[in-house]
Every structure is written in C-alpha cells, then in structure tokens.
Amino acid sequence: MEFFRSHCSSIYWNSLWSRYKVATMNRLKVCHNDILKRLLRLPRWCSSSLAFARNGVNNLDVIRRHSVFSLRSRVELSTNSIITSVLQSSAYVCGPIEQRWLGLLFVENVG
C-alpha cells in the first residue's frame, strides 16, 4: 500500500484545477480505482470504496478535498498584503477556483 500512497496519491496542483469536464474527472477516478484494484489483484467489478476503506487508503475525492482545504487554509491565513487584496476582490470570491473549492468542501442539503 505504501507504493500506492506514495505514487498514486500525490496529485500535485489538483487544488488549483478549476476548468475541467465532469467526464474527464470521472475517467481519472476510474483510473485511480482500477490501479488500486490491480495492485491488490482484485477483479475490476469489485467495490472500490470497500477496497479503499479496508486498506486505509484515501480515494481521489478525499485526496482532492484534503488538498483544497490545505491550500485554502494557508491562503486565507496569509498576512501578505497582495494575497489579502486578492482574497477581498470579487475576482476571487466569484471566480472559478473559489467556486470549485466551495463545491468540493461543502455539500449542500437538498430537499
């Protein structure tokens, strides 16, 4: 599992991804799931969620949420005047990165 954690969980810069198609992200998730199953010699049809849980490995959604939370926390705590100015601008508040971050970090209750 250390091989998977070190080589398949380091998806650098993923917290800055803001423009992508849902289908592209879904294909990436399928690839990530398939790699784990192949390393564990599990059939392709077996549950990915169960494989990740039993082996204590984060799936792609968790990796992305952790990455976004970490970067967003550091940015919001920054005392740099340029970063502070950007954070207070409408370009940031209404921009694609902030909207994507909010979508990843917070789930809206429907109904």
C-alpha positions in Angstrom: 0.0 0.0 0.0 2.9 2.3 0.5 3.6 2.2 -3.2 0.0 3.3 -4.0 0.1 6.0 -1.3 3.3 7.5 -2.5 2.8 7.3 -6.2 -0.9 7.4 -6.8 -2.0 9.8 -4.0 0.4 12.7 -4.9 -1.7 14.5 -7.4 0.2 17.8 -7.4 -1.6 21.1 -8.1 -5.0 19.4 -8.1 -6.3 22.1 -5.7 -5.9 24.6 -8.5 -7.9 22.7 -11.1 -10.9 24.7 -11.9 -11.7 24.1 -15.5 -12.3 20.5 -16.5 -15.2 18.4 -17.7 -17.0 16.2 -15.3 -16.4 13.3 -17.7 -12.7 13.9 -17.5 -12.7 13.8 -13.7 -14.8 10.6 -13.8 -12.3 8.9 -16.1 -9.5 10.0 -13.7 -11.4 8.5 -10.8 -12.0 5.2 -12.6 -8.2 5.0 -13.4 -7.3 5.7 -9.8 -9.8 3.0 -8.6 -8.5 0.5 -11.2 -4.9 1.0 -10.2 -5.7 0.1 -6.6 -7.6 -3.0 -7.7 -4.8 -4.2 -9.9 -2.3 -3.7 -7.1 -4.5 -5.7 -4.8 -5.3 -8.3 -7.5 -9.0 -7.7 -7.2 -11.5 -8.1 -10.0 -12.5 -4.9 -11.8 -16.1 -5.3 -10.8 -15.4 -5.4 -7.0 -16.2 -2.4 -4.9 -13.6 0.4 -5.0 -15.0 2.0 -1.8 -14.5 -1.2 0.1 -11.0 -1.7 -1.3 -10.0 1.8 -0.3 -11.6 1.5 3.2 -10.1 -1.9 4.0 -6.7 -0.8 3.1 -6.8 2.6 4.8 -6.2 4.5 1.5 -7.9 7.7 0.5 -9.8 7.8 -2.7 -9.5 10.6 -5.2 -12.3 12.7 -3.8 -10.7 12.6 -0.3 -7.3 13.5 -1.7 -8.7 16.4 -3.6 -10.7 17.7 -0.5 -7.6 17.5 1.7 -5.5 19.3 -0.9 -8.1 22.1 -1.4 -8.6 22.5 2.3 -4.9 22.7 3.0 -4.2 25.3 0.3 -7.3 27.3 1.0 -6.4 27.4 4.8 -2.9 28.7 4.1 -4.1 31.3 1.6 -6.8 32.6 4.0 -4.3 32.8 6.9 -1.7 34.7 4.8 -0.7 38.1 6.0 0.7 39.0 2.6 -0.9 42.3 1.5 -1.2 41.2 -2.1 -2.9 37.9 -1.2 -5.2 39.7 1.2 -6.2 42.1 -1.5 -6.9 39.3 -4.0 -9.0 37.4 -1.3 -11.2 40.5 -0.8 -11.7 41.1 -4.5 -14.8 39.9 -6.4 -12.5 38.2 -8.9 -11.6 35.7 -6.1 -15.0 35.5 -4.4 -16.9 34.9 -7.7 -14.0 33.2 -9.5 -13.9 29.7 -10.8 -11.3 28.4 -8.3 -13.2 29.6 -5.2 -16.4 28.2 -6.6 -14.8 24.8 -7.3 -13.3 24.8 -3.8 -16.6 25.5 -2.2 -18.2 22.8 -4.3 -15.6 20.3 -3.1 -15.5 21.3 0.5 -19.2 21.9 1.3 -22.2 19.7 0.4 -25.5 21.5 0.1 -28.5 19.8 1.7 -31.2 19.3 -1.0 -34.8 18.9 -0.1 
